[in-house]
Amino acid sequence: MAEGWARHIKSEVIKAYSAGIEKHGLNPNAVKVMAEAGVDISRQKSKLLSELKGLEFDYIVTVCDNAHESCPLFPSKTKVVHMGFDDPPRLARKAKTEEEALEHYRRVRDEIRNYIETLPQSLEGKV
């Protein structure tokens, strides 16, 4: 969702790439709630960080605790910033209805959008 928002509302100042330490596939509920907000992420794919070799990054923003704890080392010019969000799939497992599950995705979607709107200014001076 973060990559989708960055490309949708900040593409003129942010070149966004999303990757993780594990591939989980594209979550259909994430696709659904992003589409509700007018953002099509259906063509994005789950990638490993190793698939982005050769790219240089100014910032790495980890958005879940697992990624933050497992984040590899990057060249010294790359700043790693953690901005943790709840994990919608984990929260949705406890939902009693599909609508209740989607509410978790919507809340996190909106929190991520709010954060992306602050970028890149909010990253200045962070390490």
C-alpha positions, 0 to 999 in steps of 0.5 A: 500500500505504501508503494501505491500511495507514494506513486499515486500522490508523490511520484513527482518527488519520490521514486518508490520501490517496495520490497521485503525480506520474504515474498507474500504475494499481493494481498487481495484485500489490500488491492480492494481497499486501495481501489476504493481510494482510487489507487490501482495496485493490482499490477504491483508484485511482491519482491525481495530486496535482492531483486532491487540490487544495483539501485541506490537509495537515499532512504529505506522506510520500513513499515512493519516491525519484522522488516525493521528488525531484519533490515540489512545494512545499506551503504552509509549514505542510505538512511534507514527510517522505521515507521511502523504500521499495524499488519492488516492481515494479522488483524483481519484474522480475528475479524468475524466478518469480511467487512470487519476485516476490510476495516483493518485494511482501510484504517491502515491504508489511511494511516499510510496515506497520511504518512506518505503525504508528509514525505519527503520533508518528514524524513529530513534529519532522521536516521 
